[in-house]
Amino acid sequence: MPQISPLVTGDPRELGPFRLSGRIGEGGQGIVYLGVNDKGEQAAIKLLHVKFTGDTIARSRFARELKAAQRVASFCTARVVEADLDGDTPYIASEYIDGRPLREIVETDGPLTGTVLDRLAIGTATALTAIHHASIVHRDFKPDNVLIAADGPRVVDFGIARIIDSTGTITSRAIGTPAYMAPEQIAGDDIGPYTDVFSWGATIAFAATGKTAFEGKSIAVVLNRILNHEVDVGMMPEPLQSVVRSALSKSPAERPSADQILLRLLGQSSTVGASTAVLTRGVQVASDDTTPFTRVSAGSITDKPGPATGHGAAAPPGHGSGHNTTGSAQTGSAGPAHPGPGATGHTGGSGPHNSLQALTVPPETGGTPYPVTAPGGPARRRRAKVWIAVLTALVLVAAAALALAMNGWPQLAFFEQPVPTRTSEQESSEQGPFDTVVDKVAQTGRIVIGVKGDLPGVALQNGDEFQGFDIEVARRIATGLGAKETQLVNIGRDDRARALADGRVDLVVATYSVDNSEVQFAGPYYVAHRDVLVRAGSGIDSLKDLEGKKLCAPDSPAVGDVQDKVKVEPVTAGDYAICMDLLRSGGVDAVPGDDLILAGFAGRENMRYKILGAKLNNERYAVGIKDGDAKTCKAVKAVIADLYDKGVIKQLLTRQFAKVDFQPELKVPAMETC
C-alpha cells in the first residue's frame, strides 16, 4: 500500500464531494491527496498547485490530462470518478488503487517468474491496448507507473500522455524517464504507440530480471545502451521471451503492436486487432491469481452480440466501465520532476487534437510493419550513427533539465494520409487486363477498397487495421464478390473519384454520399439522417426544446438544417472532436450532423447521449465504383440487399452504436440505378 502522509497546514480538508485524509505525493505541478466521498469510495485526487491556478497554460495542460484519461476504456487502468477544472481549486479524482508500484515489489521481493510474470505481462498489455485504442500514447510507461493491486496490475499516470493526431504520430521532444525511453524519443523522432511498446518491453524485462534493462551510472551511458545494446531475455519462457524481444527492437517498424502482444500472450491469432472480448479476457487472466493460467486455442475468444468495440464496452467488476478511466494521481509525485520510484501523476497532457485519428500500430513481425514514414506527413527522420552520437551528447545536456521540458509542448501537425500509390507494373498486372472489378476479383482473388480512417464507430484506422460499421460493410461486400484478399486504404474525401478513375482503388466505402460526380454508385448501403445529438437527461427531447440553446457549428450542412427549424446560438468549432468536448463540458447543448457519424462519436464517451430523431434530411451512403462499371455495380447491390435480408446490417449497427440512444435506419434503402 502506498505510504500516506498526514495533511499539513494549508492543505484543504475537502475537495468537491471528497473528505481528504492524507497526502499520497507531491510534485512540481500539484499535490495528490487521498479522499473519500459520502458513499465510502476512496479516490486519489490530484490538485493543481495554488501558484498555477491563475496560469491558463497550466490549467489547459491539466484539462488535457483529464481528456486523455477519460478517453481510455478501463481495462487494467483506473477510472476518473470526479473532476472540477473550472473552480479556484482545479482537481481530478481517480479511482484509488490500493497497490504497490512494480518497482518497489521487484526491488523488495526480487524478480517475478512463472504465472506471476505472465499475469503482469498480460495485464499491462491489456491496459496498453486500451490506451492505444483510444488514440493515446502514454509516453511514460515504466515500473513506477504499474501498480500491483489485489485484482491485478493497473497502468496509471496519464500526466504526459498525448492524444495522437491525424498522422498517427506525435512530434515530440525527449519527455519520459530516461531508462525506459525508446530510441526514437532519444533521437527526437516522431513517437507513437510503438514507443510505449518499447517501454513495455523494458518494464517486463526489469520485472523478470530485477535489473533495469538499460542501466548506467550516467544518463549518457543509459542513452547509449538504449541506442546500441540488446537486452538478454533468455530467462523468460515462450511466448513472452519472443514478444519482449520484438518489443525491444531498436526500429519501431519491427515492433509488434500492443494488440498483437496481448493476443500472442493469450495464445490467439494476432492477424487482427484485439476485440472487447480479448481485452476482457486479459483483465480476467491478470486479476485471477487462484486459477492456473493456460493459453486458450487461437480464435476461441469471441465477442457476443452487443457493444463489441473495445471503446467504452462494459468492463469486468472492479475495473470500471466505459471511458471513465485515468491512471493519474496514484502514487508518488504529482509533477514531472520526480522520475524515481512512485513518480506518478504528472500534469501534462495533449495539445489541440482532432481525436479519433489513426494510430500507427504494426501487425505482427513478418507482416507489414509500422510505416517508417508517418501517414501523409513528412518522412520519419533517419539519423546516421554519427548524428546519433552527437544528439546523444545534446540529450545528456538536456536531461539535466528534463523536468523543465514540460513547460513547452510541441504543436501537433495534421496531415491527411494519402492513398498508397502503385507502380505501373502493378497497375498493368492488376487493373489493365480487367474490364470490371468483378472480373479482377474472379481472376486474382484480390480487391482494394478505399475507406475513411477518422470516424469512430464508422471507420477508424488503428495502424494497419481498420474498424467500424463502414469497414465491416466493406469486408462483407468484398467477400460477397468472391475476394480472398482485401486491402483497405485510407482515402481522402477529395481524392475518391480520382483514385477510382486511375485504378488505385477498386471500390470506395467511406460514408460516400451519392452526388453528381463522375462515379458509379451502388447502394446505398445506409441512409443516414441529418439529426441532432444531445446529452441524455438534458431535457432536450425535440427540436423545439433547442430554442435559444447553444448549437455546435462545425462545417456541416446540418447546422443550417437546424437553424431553418429553430432559433439557436451557433458556437463555431473546427471539427466534431471539438464539438464533443464542448458538449461534454456543457459549452454547447447540441451537436448537429449525420446520425451515423454522431452515434460513432458519442459511442466513445463515458457519458450517455441520444439522437433526437428529427430526421432533418437524408444522406445516402453508397459504394463508389469507377464510372461505367455496371457489372460490378449490380453485383454490389445484390450483396447489400442480402446483408439487409439476413439482418447483418442491423447486427453491425447494434454492435457499433449500442451505447447511444439511437434508432438507426433499418429499412432496405431504395437502390440507385446502375
SULGIBEL-V494919 format. One record per residue. RES is the residue in three letters. PHI is phi in degrees with one decimal (none if undefined). PSI is psi in radians with two decimals (* if undefined). D_CENTER is the distance of its C-alpha to the mean C-alpha in Angstrom with 1 decimal. Layout:
RES/PHI/PSI/D_CENTER + RES/PHI/PSI/D_CENTER
This chain:
MET/none/2.38/30.2 + PRO/-59.9/2.58/29.4 + GLN/-72.5/2.13/32.5 + ILE/-102.6/2.11/32.9 + SER/-91.5/2.64/35.3 + PRO/-68.7/2.73/37.5 + LEU/-64.6/2.64/37.0 + VAL/-118.3/2.97/39.1 + THR/-57.5/2.30/41.1 + GLY/97.9/-0.29/39.1 + ASP/-71.9/2.46/36.1 + PRO/-68.2/2.67/35.3 + ARG/-98.7/-0.27/36.2 + GLU/-143.2/2.55/33.9 + LEU/-138.3/1.99/30.5 + GLY/56.1/-2.25/29.8 + PRO/-85.9/0.12/30.5 + PHE/-104.6/2.40/30.4 + ARG/-94.8/2.20/33.5 + LEU/-87.2/2.45/32.9 + SER/-124.3/-0.18/34.6 + GLY/178.1/3.08/33.7 + ARG/-105.1/2.27/31.6 + ILE/-88.8/-0.65/28.8 + GLY/-176.0/2.95/28.5 + GLU/-145.7/2.52/28.9 + GLY/-141.5/-2.93/27.7 + GLY/-66.5/-0.47/28.2 + GLN/-104.7/-0.39/26.1 + GLY/-169.5/-3.12/26.6 + ILE/-122.9/2.51/27.9 + VAL/-111.2/2.15/26.3 + TYR/-110.8/2.75/28.6 + LEU/-96.9/2.23/29.0 + GLY/-133.9/2.89/29.6 + VAL/-140.8/2.43/30.5 + ASN/-96.9/-3.07/30.7 + ASP/-64.3/-0.39/33.5 + LYS/-84.7/-0.02/31.8 + GLY/84.2/0.16/32.0 + GLU/-82.5/2.23/28.2 + GLN/-85.8/2.58/27.5 + ALA/-143.9/2.58/24.8 + ALA/-94.5/2.05/24.0 + ILE/-113.8/2.00/24.4 + LYS/-91.0/2.10/23.6 + LEU/-110.4/2.20/26.1 + LEU/-66.0/2.34/26.1 + HIS/-53.0/2.48/29.5 + VAL/-54.5/-0.66/32.2 + LYS/-65.9/-0.27/32.9 + PHE/-103.3/-0.07/29.5 + THR/-65.3/-0.43/29.6 + GLY/-95.2/0.04/31.3 + ASP/-91.2/1.90/29.1 + THR/-64.7/-0.58/26.8 + ILE/-67.3/-0.79/24.6 + ALA/-62.6/-0.72/24.2 + ARG/-64.1/-0.69/23.5 + SER/-63.5/-0.74/20.9 + ARG/-64.4/-0.69/19.1 + PHE/-61.1/-0.74/19.5 + ALA/-65.3/-0.68/18.0 + ARG/-68.0/-0.59/14.9 + GLU/-60.9/-0.75/14.5 + LEU/-62.5/-0.78/14.7 + LYS/-61.5/-0.74/12.2 + ALA/-61.8/-0.78/9.5 + ALA/-66.5/-0.68/10.8 + GLN/-69.8/-0.35/11.2 + ARG/-74.9/-0.33/7.7 + VAL/-90.0/2.16/7.2 + ALA/-65.3/2.43/9.3 + SER/-81.5/1.30/12.4 + PHE/-108.4/1.81/12.8 + CYS/61.7/0.52/15.0 + THR/-123.6/-2.83/13.9 + ALA/-127.8/2.37/16.0 + ARG/-88.0/2.61/15.8 + VAL/-75.3/2.28/17.0 + VAL/-110.1/-0.34/20.4 + GLU/-166.7/2.65/21.9 + ALA/-158.3/2.54/21.6 + ASP/-142.7/1.90/24.1 + LEU/-107.3/-0.03/23.4 + ASP/-103.3/-0.32/26.4 + GLY/-80.1/-3.01/29.3 + ASP/-74.1/-0.33/31.5 + THR/-126.0/1.38/29.6 + PRO/-61.6/2.31/25.8 + TYR/-147.0/2.77/24.0 + ILE/-128.6/2.13/20.9 + ALA/-106.6/2.11/21.8 + SER/-117.2/2.82/19.6 + GLU/-52.4/2.27/20.7 + TYR/-80.5/2.16/23.3 + ILE/-99.2/1.94/22.9 + ASP/-83.8/1.44/26.4 + GLY/-152.9/2.98/25.9 + ARG/-102.6/2.52/26.8 + PRO/-61.7/2.52/24.8 + LEU/-56.2/-0.70/24.6 + ARG/-58.6/-0.79/26.5 + GLU/-62.2/-0.73/29.3 + ILE/-63.3/-0.81/29.6 + VAL/-66.7/-0.76/29.9 + GLU/-68.3/-0.50/32.3 + THR/-89.5/-0.79/34.4 + ASP/-104.0/-0.17/34.4 + GLY/98.3/3.05/33.7 + PRO/-60.9/2.72/31.3 + LEU/-92.2/2.56/29.5 + THR/-140.0/2.96/30.6 + GLY/56.7/-2.41/30.6 + THR/-61.6/-0.64/28.7 + VAL/-60.8/-0.75/27.6 + LEU/-67.6/-0.72/25.8 + ASP/-57.2/-0.82/24.3 + ARG/-65.4/-0.67/22.9 + LEU/-61.1/-0.84/21.5 + ALA/-62.5/-0.75/19.8 + ILE/-69.6/-0.74/18.4 + GLY/-63.1/-0.78/17.3 + THR/-71.0/-0.60/15.5 + ALA/-66.7/-0.61/13.9 + THR/-62.9/-0.82/12.8 + ALA/-61.4/-0.78/11.3 + LEU/-64.9/-0.64/9.6 + THR/-63.3/-0.78/8.2 + ALA/-62.2/-0.69/6.9 + ILE/-62.7/-0.80/5.6 + HIS/-70.8/-0.56/3.9 + HIS/-62.5/-0.45/3.1 + ALA/-88.9/0.19/2.1 + SER/61.0/0.71/2.4 + ILE/-117.1/2.44/4.9 + VAL/-109.1/2.17/7.9 + HIS/-66.9/-0.84/10.4 + ARG/76.8/-0.14/13.4 + ASP/-143.7/0.78/16.0 + PHE/-72.3/2.16/15.6 + LYS/-164.2/2.95/19.3 + PRO/-59.8/-0.51/21.8 + ASP/-70.4/-0.41/22.4 + ASN/-100.2/0.30/18.9 + VAL/-118.1/1.99/19.3 + LEU/-100.7/2.33/21.6 + ILE/-99.4/1.83/23.6 + ALA/-102.4/3.11/24.5 + ALA/-62.0/-0.52/26.8 + ASP/-101.2/0.39/24.0 + GLY/110.4/-3.12/22.3 + PRO/-74.5/2.56/20.1 + ARG/-129.8/2.39/17.4 + VAL/-92.6/2.23/15.1 + VAL/-127.1/3.04/15.8 + ASP/73.3/1.66/15.9 + PHE/-103.7/0.49/13.2 + GLY/-60.7/-0.61/16.2 + ILE/-119.6/0.33/15.3 + ALA/-65.1/2.68/11.5 + ARG/-132.4/2.50/10.4 + ILE/-82.3/2.32/8.0 + ILE/-74.2/2.46/7.9 + ASP/-89.3/-2.99/10.6 + SER/-69.0/-0.25/11.9 + THR/-81.5/-0.21/13.2 + GLY/84.5/0.08/10.1 + THR/-138.7/3.02/11.8 + ILE/-128.8/2.21/13.3 + THR/-80.9/2.10/17.0 + SER/-144.8/2.61/18.0 + ARG/-81.8/3.02/21.1 + ALA/-76.5/1.55/21.5 + ILE/-112.5/2.32/19.9 + GLY/146.6/-3.06/19.5 + THR/-93.8/2.10/22.1 + PRO/-48.2/-0.82/24.4 + ALA/-66.9/-0.24/25.0 + TYR/-119.1/0.25/21.3 + MET/-74.5/2.65/20.4 + ALA/-88.7/2.76/19.5 + PRO/-53.4/-0.66/22.1 + GLU/-68.3/-0.49/20.1 + GLN/-67.5/-0.72/19.8 + ILE/-66.2/-0.72/23.5 + ALA/-76.7/-0.15/24.3 + GLY/79.2/0.28/22.4 + ASP/-80.2/2.97/20.4 + ASP/-60.7/2.53/17.0 + ILE/-116.0/2.85/14.3 + GLY/-162.5/-2.88/10.8 + PRO/-56.2/-0.56/9.1 + TYR/-60.6/-0.45/12.7 + THR/-67.4/-0.77/14.0 + ASP/-63.1/-0.62/12.6 + VAL/-61.9/-0.74/14.0 + PHE/-61.4/-0.80/17.3 + SER/-63.2/-0.64/17.4 + TRP/-60.8/-0.80/16.7 + GLY/-60.0/-0.73/19.6 + ALA/-66.0/-0.62/21.8 + THR/-68.7/-0.77/21.2 + ILE/-66.8/-0.64/22.1 + ALA/-61.7/-0.72/25.1 + PHE/-61.5/-0.78/26.2 + ALA/-63.0/-0.62/26.1 + ALA/-81.6/-0.46/28.1 + THR/-109.6/-0.39/30.7 + GLY/80.2/0.05/31.0 + LYS/-122.8/2.50/30.9 + THR/-62.0/2.26/28.4 + ALA/-57.7/-0.68/27.3 + PHE/-122.4/1.40/28.2 + GLU/-93.3/2.65/31.0 + GLY/-173.9/2.73/33.5 + LYS/-81.7/-0.20/36.0 + SER/-138.7/2.80/34.6 + ILE/-64.3/-0.60/31.3 + ALA/-60.3/-0.72/32.9 + VAL/-67.3/-0.75/33.5 + VAL/-59.0/-0.86/30.0 + LEU/-64.4/-0.66/28.4 + ASN/-62.5/-0.71/31.0 + ARG/-68.5/-0.65/30.2 + ILE/-61.2/-0.72/26.4 + LEU/-76.0/-0.54/27.4 + ASN/-126.4/-0.23/30.3 + HIS/-105.6/2.54/30.6 + GLU/-96.3/2.63/29.4 + VAL/-96.7/2.34/28.6 + ASP/-81.4/1.98/30.9 + VAL/-116.0/0.36/29.0 + GLY/-63.9/-0.35/32.0 + MET/-78.2/-0.18/32.5 + MET/-85.8/2.57/29.3 + PRO/-77.4/2.82/29.8 + GLU/-83.5/2.57/28.2 + PRO/-87.8/0.01/25.5 + LEU/-60.2/-0.69/24.1 + GLN/-57.2/-0.88/26.3 + SER/-70.5/-0.57/25.1 + VAL/-66.1/-0.82/21.4 + VAL/-66.0/-0.69/21.8 + ARG/-60.2/-0.77/24.1 + SER/-71.0/-0.57/21.7 + ALA/-64.3/-0.50/18.9 + LEU/-92.1/0.24/21.5 + SER/-59.6/2.44/22.4 + LYS/-65.8/-0.58/23.2 + SER/-90.6/2.19/21.7 + PRO/-55.2/-0.55/17.9 + ALA/-66.4/-0.34/18.9 + GLU/-98.7/0.00/20.5 + ARG/-90.5/2.56/17.7 + PRO/-75.4/2.85/16.0 + SER/-81.5/2.91/12.3 + ALA/-60.9/-0.68/11.2 + ASP/-55.8/-0.83/11.4 + GLN/-70.1/-0.61/14.9 + ILE/-60.2/-0.86/15.9 + LEU/-61.5/-0.82/15.5 + LEU/-62.2/-0.74/17.2 + ARG/-66.6/-0.66/19.9 + LEU/-69.5/-0.46/20.6 + LEU/-90.0/0.01/21.0 + GLY/80.3/0.39/23.3 + GLN/-104.2/2.84/21.3 + SER/-66.6/2.38/21.0 + SER/-108.6/0.48/18.1 + THR/-85.5/-0.21/18.6 + VAL/-128.4/2.95/15.8 + GLY/-71.0/2.88/12.3 + ALA/-80.2/2.18/12.4 + SER/-85.3/3.08/13.1 + THR/-58.7/-0.68/13.4 + ALA/-62.2/-0.68/16.9 + VAL/-67.1/-0.76/16.0 + LEU/-60.9/-0.74/13.7 + THR/-62.4/-0.71/16.7 + ARG/-63.4/-0.67/19.1 + GLY/-60.6/-0.74/17.4 + VAL/-62.2/-0.78/17.9 + GLN/-61.4/-0.79/21.5 + VAL/-63.7/-0.76/22.4 + ALA/-69.0/-0.51/21.3 + SER/-93.6/-0.28/23.1 + ASP/-99.3/1.84/26.3 + ASP/-102.8/0.26/28.7 + THR/-106.2/-0.41/31.7 + THR/-103.0/2.26/31.1 + PRO/-56.1/2.37/31.4 + PHE/-89.6/2.20/28.2 + THR/-129.9/2.45/28.6 + ARG/-74.5/2.33/26.2 + VAL/-85.4/2.90/26.3 + SER/-68.0/2.62/27.2 + ALA/-57.7/2.34/24.7 + GLY/84.1/0.04/23.3 + SER/-86.9/-0.16/24.7 + ILE/-93.1/1.98/21.5 + THR/-129.5/2.72/21.0 + ASP/-83.6/2.47/19.4 + LYS/-87.0/2.80/22.1 + PRO/-55.7/2.46/22.4 + GLY/133.2/-2.87/20.3 + PRO/-70.0/1.72/16.7 + ALA/-117.2/0.81/15.1 + THR/-100.2/-0.29/11.5 + GLY/80.5/0.04/9.9 + HIS/-121.7/1.82/8.4 + GLY/78.8/0.17/11.4 + ALA/-72.8/2.74/13.7 + ALA/-59.5/2.32/16.7 + ALA/-104.7/2.79/16.5 + PRO/-62.3/2.73/19.8 + PRO/-54.2/2.46/22.2 + GLY/89.1/-0.11/21.8 + HIS/-122.5/0.33/18.0 + GLY/71.6/-2.94/17.5 + SER/-153.1/2.88/15.8 + GLY/58.4/-2.50/13.3 + HIS/-100.7/0.17/11.0 + ASN/-76.0/1.11/14.1 + THR/-137.3/2.70/13.1 + THR/-159.5/2.76/13.6 + GLY/-114.8/0.24/15.0 + SER/-84.3/2.80/17.2 + ALA/60.4/0.94/20.9 + GLN/-111.5/-1.14/22.0 + THR/-131.8/2.77/24.5 + GLY/71.9/-2.65/26.3 + SER/-78.1/2.78/26.0 + ALA/-102.3/0.06/24.0 + GLY/-123.5/3.13/24.2 + PRO/-84.3/0.00/23.4 + ALA/-91.7/0.01/26.9 + HIS/-127.8/1.52/27.0 + PRO/-82.5/0.05/25.1 + GLY/-80.7/-2.89/27.4 + PRO/-56.2/2.35/27.3 + GLY/81.0/0.14/25.7 + ALA/-83.8/1.41/24.1 + THR/-121.1/3.02/21.1 + GLY/85.4/0.55/20.2 + HIS/-61.5/2.73/19.9 + THR/-113.0/0.56/19.8 + GLY/-83.3/-2.75/17.8 + GLY/172.8/-2.80/14.7 + SER/-105.6/2.83/13.1 + GLY/-86.5/-2.99/15.3 + PRO/-55.1/2.46/15.6 + HIS/-143.8/2.66/12.6 + ASN/-106.1/1.56/12.1 + SER/-62.5/3.03/8.7 + LEU/67.0/0.56/7.1 + GLN/-99.4/-3.09/8.1 + ALA/-75.5/2.42/8.3 + LEU/-92.3/2.73/7.1 + THR/-106.4/1.39/10.4 + VAL/-111.5/2.19/10.5 + PRO/-87.0/2.80/14.1 + PRO/-76.8/3.10/16.0 + GLU/-58.0/2.61/18.5 + THR/-50.9/2.28/21.3 + GLY/110.1/-0.37/23.8 + GLY/-98.3/-2.80/21.6 + THR/-72.7/2.14/20.2 + PRO/-81.6/3.14/18.6 + TYR/-54.6/2.37/16.1 + PRO/-66.4/2.34/17.9 + VAL/-74.1/-0.34/19.8 + THR/-100.6/2.22/19.8 + ALA/-60.8/2.37/16.7 + PRO/-54.6/2.04/16.3 + GLY/76.4/-0.20/18.9 + GLY/-100.8/-2.99/19.2 + PRO/-66.8/2.68/22.0 + ALA/-60.7/2.47/22.6 + ARG/-63.0/2.25/21.2 + ARG/-74.7/2.17/24.2 + ARG/-100.6/2.13/26.1 + ARG/-91.0/2.39/28.4 + ALA/-73.9/2.80/31.7 + LYS/-61.4/-0.65/32.8 + VAL/-64.2/-0.75/35.3 + TRP/-63.6/-0.68/32.8 + ILE/-60.3/-0.75/30.5 + ALA/-60.9/-0.75/33.5 + VAL/-63.4/-0.78/34.2 + LEU/-64.3/-0.64/30.6 + THR/-59.0/-0.73/30.7 + ALA/-62.5/-0.70/33.7 + LEU/-64.8/-0.71/32.2 + VAL/-63.8/-0.63/29.2 + LEU/-56.4/-0.78/31.8 + VAL/-65.5/-0.74/33.3 + ALA/-69.5/-0.47/30.1 + ALA/-62.5/-0.50/29.0 + ALA/-62.8/-0.42/31.9 + ALA/-112.1/0.56/30.1 + LEU/-58.3/-0.69/26.6 + ALA/-63.9/-0.53/26.3 + LEU/-74.2/-0.22/27.4 + ALA/-62.1/-0.43/24.5 + MET/-66.5/-0.31/22.5 + ASN/-75.6/-0.22/25.0 + GLY/-135.9/1.94/23.8 + TRP/-101.8/2.36/20.3 + PRO/-69.6/2.67/19.9 + GLN/-81.4/2.50/19.0 + LEU/-80.0/2.52/16.0 + ALA/-108.9/2.51/17.4 + PHE/-113.4/2.13/16.5 + PHE/-133.1/2.61/17.6 + GLU/-95.6/2.33/17.7 + GLN/-72.6/2.20/17.4 + PRO/-78.5/2.80/20.9 + VAL/-74.3/2.25/22.1 + PRO/-56.9/2.36/23.2 + THR/-86.9/2.69/27.0 + ARG/-110.4/2.73/29.4 + THR/-75.1/2.80/32.7 + SER/-62.1/-0.57/35.9 + GLU/-65.0/-0.73/36.8 + GLN/-63.5/-0.76/33.6 + GLU/-63.5/-0.72/34.3 + SER/-70.2/-0.57/37.9 + SER/-80.2/-0.50/37.2 + GLU/-103.0/-0.53/34.5 + GLN/-110.8/-0.73/35.4 + GLY/-52.0/-0.86/39.0 + PRO/-74.3/-0.15/41.0 + PHE/-107.7/2.27/39.3 + ASP/-78.8/-0.50/40.4 + THR/-137.5/2.85/37.5 + VAL/-65.9/-0.65/34.0 + VAL/-58.7/-0.73/35.6 + ASP/-64.7/-0.73/38.1 + LYS/-61.2/-0.82/35.5 + VAL/-62.2/-0.71/33.5 + ALA/-61.5/-0.62/36.8 + GLN/-93.2/-0.52/37.9 + THR/-111.0/-0.40/34.8 + GLY/76.7/0.13/32.4 + ARG/-115.5/2.63/29.6 + ILE/-149.8/2.53/27.8 + VAL/-117.6/2.16/25.2 + ILE/-120.9/2.23/23.3 + GLY/-83.2/2.33/21.6 + VAL/-137.4/2.96/18.5 + LYS/-86.8/2.93/16.1 + GLY/-137.7/0.22/12.5 + ASP/-127.2/0.33/11.3 + LEU/-117.6/1.84/12.2 + PRO/-59.6/2.44/10.1 + GLY/77.6/-0.41/12.4 + VAL/-103.5/-1.02/14.7 + ALA/-160.4/1.72/13.4 + LEU/-122.3/2.24/9.8 + GLN/-91.1/2.35/9.7 + ASN/-128.0/1.53/7.8 + GLY/69.1/-2.16/10.4 + ASP/-89.2/-0.06/13.6 + GLU/-101.6/2.58/12.4 + PHE/-122.8/2.65/12.3 + GLN/-147.7/2.72/12.0 + GLY/130.9/3.03/13.6 + PHE/-59.3/-0.90/17.2 + ASP/-56.3/-0.69/18.4 + ILE/-65.4/-0.76/17.2 + GLU/-65.9/-0.68/19.1 + VAL/-62.3/-0.77/22.0 + ALA/-59.9/-0.77/22.1 + ARG/-65.9/-0.67/22.2 + ARG/-71.0/-0.59/24.9 + ILE/-64.8/-0.77/26.9 + ALA/-59.8/-0.78/26.8 + THR/-63.3/-0.72/28.0 + GLY/-63.0/-0.50/30.6 + LEU/-84.4/-0.09/32.0 + GLY/96.8/0.20/32.4 + ALA/-71.0/2.38/29.7 + LYS/-98.6/-0.37/29.1 + GLU/-135.0/2.07/26.5 + THR/-116.3/2.15/23.9 + GLN/-107.0/2.20/22.1 + LEU/-105.1/2.32/19.3 + VAL/-130.3/2.49/19.0 + ASN/-77.1/2.16/17.2 + ILE/-125.8/2.36/20.1 + GLY/-73.0/2.69/20.7 + ARG/-56.1/-0.73/22.6 + ASP/-79.9/-0.09/25.7 + ASP/-110.4/0.07/25.9 + ARG/-63.6/-0.97/26.0 + ALA/-61.7/-0.71/29.8 + ARG/-66.7/-0.70/30.5 + ALA/-65.3/-0.62/28.2 + LEU/-69.7/-0.74/30.0 + ALA/-65.2/-0.67/33.4 + ASP/-94.8/0.08/33.1 + GLY/83.8/0.18/31.7 + ARG/-68.2/-0.53/28.3 + VAL/-130.5/2.69/26.8 + ASP/-91.5/-0.65/28.8 + LEU/-138.2/2.81/27.1 + VAL/-128.5/2.10/24.5 + VAL/-122.6/1.61/22.4 + ALA/-153.2/1.01/20.3 + THR/40.9/0.83/21.4 + TYR/-87.2/1.79/24.5 + SER/-72.8/2.41/27.2 + VAL/-59.5/2.18/30.7 + ASP/-137.1/-2.87/32.6 + ASN/-101.3/0.32/35.7 + SER/-75.0/2.95/34.3 + GLU/-78.7/1.10/35.9 + VAL/-135.8/2.49/33.6 + GLN/-86.6/2.27/34.5 + PHE/-111.3/2.35/32.4 + ALA/-114.5/2.31/32.2 + GLY/124.4/-2.61/31.2 + PRO/-73.8/2.74/29.7 + TYR/-92.8/-0.24/27.2 + TYR/-160.0/2.43/26.2 + VAL/-104.5/1.85/28.0 + ALA/-85.4/2.69/25.7 + HIS/-118.1/2.34/27.4 + ARG/-68.0/2.23/26.9 + ASP/-148.4/-2.90/26.4 + VAL/-134.5/2.33/25.3 + LEU/-102.6/2.32/22.5 + VAL/-135.2/2.91/23.6 + ARG/-74.5/2.38/22.8 + ALA/-63.6/2.39/24.4 + GLY/81.3/0.16/27.6 + SER/-80.4/-0.19/28.0 + GLY/87.4/-0.01/31.4 + ILE/-95.4/1.88/30.5 + ASP/-116.7/-0.16/31.5 + SER/-153.7/3.00/32.9 + LEU/-60.2/-0.65/33.2 + LYS/-64.5/-0.44/36.3 + ASP/-71.9/-0.18/34.4 + LEU/-84.2/-0.08/32.5 + GLU/-51.7/2.09/35.8 + GLY/78.5/0.00/35.4 + LYS/-84.6/2.93/31.8 + LYS/-89.8/2.23/29.1 + LEU/-115.5/2.17/27.2 + CYS/-64.6/2.44/24.1 + ALA/-126.0/1.36/25.3 + PRO/-77.3/-3.10/22.8 + ASP/-78.5/1.44/24.4 + SER/-147.2/2.39/25.1 + PRO/-64.1/-0.28/28.5 + ALA/-64.4/-0.45/27.6 + VAL/-61.4/-0.84/28.4 + GLY/-65.0/-0.60/31.9 + ASP/-59.9/-0.73/32.2 + VAL/-69.7/-0.75/31.6 + GLN/-63.8/-0.46/34.0 + ASP/-70.3/-0.37/36.6 + LYS/-101.6/-0.58/36.6 + VAL/-151.2/2.62/36.3 + LYS/-82.6/2.07/36.6 + VAL/-130.7/2.93/33.4 + GLU/-104.0/1.82/32.3 + PRO/-72.0/2.44/29.7 + VAL/-120.4/1.91/27.1 + THR/-64.1/2.39/25.8 + ALA/-143.1/2.57/22.1 + GLY/-73.8/-0.51/20.5 + ASP/-161.7/3.12/17.8 + TYR/-72.6/-0.45/16.3 + ALA/-61.8/-0.75/13.5 + ILE/-66.7/-0.71/16.5 + CYS/-58.3/-0.73/18.4 + MET/-66.4/-0.65/15.9 + ASP/-60.9/-0.77/16.1 + LEU/-66.1/-0.72/19.9 + LEU/-66.3/-0.72/20.2 + ARG/-63.6/-0.70/18.4 + SER/-86.5/-0.11/20.7 + GLY/90.2/0.12/23.8 + GLY/-69.1/-0.44/24.2 + VAL/-136.4/2.84/24.7 + ASP/-99.6/-0.30/26.0 + ALA/-158.8/2.73/24.6 + VAL/-129.6/2.16/22.5 + PRO/-92.6/2.74/24.2 + GLY/159.7/-3.07/23.0 + ASP/-68.3/2.36/22.9 + ASP/-59.0/-0.65/22.3 + LEU/-64.5/-0.75/19.9 + ILE/-68.6/-0.74/17.6 + LEU/-60.5/-0.77/18.1 + ALA/-63.5/-0.62/17.5 + GLY/-65.0/-0.79/14.1 + PHE/-65.9/-0.76/13.0 + ALA/-66.8/-0.52/14.9 + GLY/-66.7/-0.29/13.5 + ARG/-85.7/-0.25/10.2 + GLU/-84.1/2.73/12.5 + ASN/-83.9/-0.36/14.4 + MET/-81.6/2.82/17.5 + ARG/-96.7/2.42/19.5 + TYR/-131.5/2.84/20.4 + LYS/-141.2/2.69/22.9 + ILE/-103.8/2.25/24.1 + LEU/-61.3/-0.56/27.8 + GLY/84.8/0.48/29.1 + ALA/-72.6/-0.47/31.1 + LYS/47.5/1.09/30.7 + LEU/-70.4/-0.56/31.9 + ASN/-164.7/2.97/31.6 + ASN/-113.6/2.58/30.4 + GLU/-130.2/2.08/28.1 + ARG/-93.7/1.92/28.7 + TYR/-86.6/2.01/25.9 + ALA/-125.0/2.94/27.7 + VAL/-89.0/2.13/27.4 + GLY/-81.3/2.34/28.6 + ILE/-134.0/2.67/31.3 + LYS/-55.9/2.35/33.6 + ASP/-56.5/2.32/36.5 + GLY/97.0/-0.14/39.5 + ASP/-88.2/1.25/37.7 + ALA/-67.2/-0.56/39.2 + LYS/-61.0/-0.81/39.2 + THR/-68.8/-0.66/35.4 + CYS/-56.7/-0.83/35.1 + LYS/-65.3/-0.67/37.3 + ALA/-66.2/-0.72/35.5 + VAL/-65.8/-0.73/32.1 + LYS/-58.1/-0.69/33.6 + ALA/-65.0/-0.69/35.1 + VAL/-65.4/-0.77/31.8 + ILE/-61.8/-0.79/30.2 + ALA/-59.0/-0.68/33.3 + ASP/-66.9/-0.64/33.0 + LEU/-63.7/-0.68/29.4 + TYR/-69.7/-0.77/30.6 + ASP/-61.6/-0.63/33.8 + LYS/-90.3/0.04/32.1 + GLY/78.7/0.19/29.6 + VAL/-67.7/-0.73/26.6 + ILE/-59.9/-0.78/25.3 + LYS/-60.7/-0.75/25.7 + GLN/-61.7/-0.77/23.9 + LEU/-65.9/-0.73/20.8 + LEU/-63.8/-0.74/20.8 + THR/-63.7/-0.75/21.2 + ARG/-62.3/-0.72/18.5 + GLN/-83.2/-0.52/15.8 + PHE/-125.7/0.41/17.3 + ALA/-65.5/-0.42/19.2 + LYS/-74.8/-0.28/17.8 + VAL/-103.9/2.44/19.4 + ASP/-72.7/1.65/23.2 + PHE/-146.9/2.24/23.5 + GLN/-106.5/1.60/26.3 + PRO/-68.7/2.79/25.3 + GLU/-77.7/2.03/28.1 + LEU/-111.9/-0.05/29.3 + LYS/-74.2/2.53/32.6 + VAL/-63.1/2.12/33.2 + PRO/-72.2/2.68/33.1 + ALA/-69.5/2.16/36.2 + MET/-81.9/2.58/35.6 + GLU/-67.9/2.70/36.3 + THR/-83.8/2.29/39.4 + CYS/-82.9/*/39.0
